[in-house]
Every structure is written in C-alpha cells, then in structure tokens.
Amino acid sequence: MIRIVLVAACFVPGIAFAQAIDTNRPGFSYSPNVIELGTWQLETGLAYEYIDSNNDSTSFPQAELRLGLRDEVEMFVSSLGWIDTDFGSGFVDPVIGAKVGMSDASASVITALLFQVSVPVGDNDVSSDSWDPSLAFIWAMRGGIGLAGTVKVSEFDGDYQFDNGLKLPFAINDTQSAFVEWEANLPERGGDSHWLNAGFQWLLSDSMQVDFNAGVGFDERGGDNRLGVGFSINP
C-alpha cells in the first residue's frame, strides 16, 4: 500500500506549491521560508515507523513551535513529544534553534540557513545525554520543476552525520499538494540508510493544514516503512 502511495504521487498533475500556510513537515527537507515577524506557527504530527519484526516506534505529537523574531529570522522549539519504542519510552530531547532567510524576493532559488541543538533533558531511555548541534542549508527553486532540498550536518556525541534530501513538490489544486522525496542518512561510522518519502498536504483554510506521509526504506539499516499524519496552524 505504501509503495502505491509513493508511485501515485509521482503522477499528480501540476508542478508548484499549493498551500498558503508554509510548513517544515511532513518530509525530511525543511521549508526555506521564514515565519513573519510577530507571528507564530504550530506544527504537530503522529508517526509510526516499522523497522523489522522486533523493532518499531510510535511518536506523538512531534510538536514544533515557530516564532517570527525579526525580518527573515525565526526561532523555534521542535521535537516536543513522546516516543514509544521496543527499547524504551519517554519524552525525547527537545530541539531549539533559528532559521535565517538568505535570499531576496526576486531570487530564482530561495535559500536559508538553519542552526539547532538538542537539549539533553529527555527521559533516560530515549535521551542522547548530550547537546547535539546541527547546521542545515535549505533551498527551493521557483517555477519550472520546482525542486527543493536540505543539506544537513549534525554531531552526535562526537560523531558526525551528513543528511541530504531532494524533494519534488506537485500542486493538485488550490488547496491540495503532494511531493516525493529522496532522503539519505550518512553517519560518520557507516551504516548509511536511504528512504523514498511521499506526502500529501491539504489546506483546511489559509491558516490550517493537515498532512499525510509515507516512507519506504531502501535498506535494512534505516527501516522498512513509516507512516504519519499531521496538523499545522498559523493563526
């Protein structure tokens, strides 16, 4: 069923962004757009990941609160929520950070830089017990094919990981859009994993959106498949 969703998304008509509210979720790649000064946005979701017959996880509400701090600068708190896995359960380490817009309104490619760090205050079974920083370069092309992506470098307890996402979004109509995305996770010590993700976004209004997403792993290191739903609001 997941593979049918992924293939079907490739044939959605139109090639553009349809939604008014602009969210980081539900794919791996972030949006390069920044929340407007003096406004806030809340993005939430429920996710299930099946790794193998002995391992799976469920996480909720995956909350991210974004705040417009000044022109082209936002602050955020993300990864607010609970995870239940086969090796333990509890509240995960929250992440704090900032996104800075790098391009002007006439640019053909919208770009942004994102800085974030996890705060080791989660429950023992699911906390990394360290401050884990990340730096990401986010980009999206205007018009034409409209490709987008995120290049991210993270440090986890002294080891580095490189992540890369390449996204192709499609407009269905004025309120619905979809995307397909390749995601690669490349840790310093090996054990690379690759995913094919797909998602669907549906505007309930200009300020509210629901989304659905699915992913299929290309190898055993990452996982087999994952599913998620979400709700976002920017009042």
Secondary structure, 3 states (H helix, E strand, C coil): CHHHHHHHHCCCCCCCCCCCCCCCCCCCCCCCCCCCCCCEEEEEEEEEEEEECCEEEEEEEEEEEEEEEECCEEEEEEEEEEEEECCEEEECCCEEEEEEECCCCCCCEEEEEEEEEECCCCCCCCCCCCCCEEEEEEEEECCCCCCEEEEEEEEECCEEEEEEEEEEEEECCCCEEEEEEEEEEEECCCCCEEEEEEEEEEEEECCEEEEEEEEEECCCCCCCEEEEEEEEECC
